[in-house]
Amino acid sequence: MPATSKKQHVIDDLRDQIARGVYQPGDKLPSGSQLCTTYNVSMIVIREAIAWLKARGEVESVPGVGYFVSHRPTDIDTKH
């Protein structure tokens, strides 16, 4: 699977979990290494996926702590 497809899979799955309430606003996402294991991808793919989510305001970072859900995606947010 190309890296872009892997990244898109991670983005889509995390957004789906956020939309379904698996991760609520304010919840901390699993660590990068945990996400690597979950999705069987490199840290680069995870960083790119998180950067995409962060750029759209869906997650925010707390340096040295991790990434947290900002809000649930809306229909308007679903274009990528």
N, C-alpha and C positions, 0 to 999 in steps of 0.2 A: 504494500500500500504506500503510495507517495506521501511524503511528509505533509503536504497540503491537505490531503484527505485525512490523515491522522489528526492533524490540528483541527480540522472541521468536525471530525467525530467527537473530539474532546469538547469543543465549544458547544456543539449541539446537545451532547449528553449533559453537560453541566447546566446549560440553560434550561433543559427539560426538567432536571431535578429541582432547579430553583423555581420554575414555573409551577411544578407539582407540589411544592412546599417541603420537599425533602430537606432542602437548605432554605431557611427563612432569612429575611433581612436581619442582619446583625450576626448571623451564624458564621463561624470560621470554617473555611474550606479545608479539606485535608492538606497536609504538607505536600510540597512538590515531589518529594520522593515517594509518598504514598500514592499520589496521582500517577506517577510514572509506573508504579507497580500495577495499579488498577487498570490503566489503559495500555500497558505494555508498550510504552513509548519513551523516548529520550526526554531529558530535562529541557532540552531546547524546544521540543514540541509543546511541553507543558507551559513553558515561559511565554511562548508565542500565543497560545490559547488564552492564558491569563491576561496577557497584554491586550488582546482583542476585547475581552470582557471588561477590563479596566478602562480602556479607551471609550467604551460606551456607557460607562458609569454603573455597570451591573455589579462590579466588585470594586473594593477599595483596599489599599494595602496599608498596613501598619508596620513600618520598618522594624525588623527584628522579631516581629510577632507572627505575621502571616497575612492572608487575604480573607476578607470578610464580604459577605453578600450585602450589597447596597440596596437593591430593590429587585422585584420580580420583573422579568421581561414582559413587555406588552406587545400587542400585535404590531405596533409601529416599530418596535425594536427588533423584530424578527428578520429584517432584511440584512444579509451579510454577504 
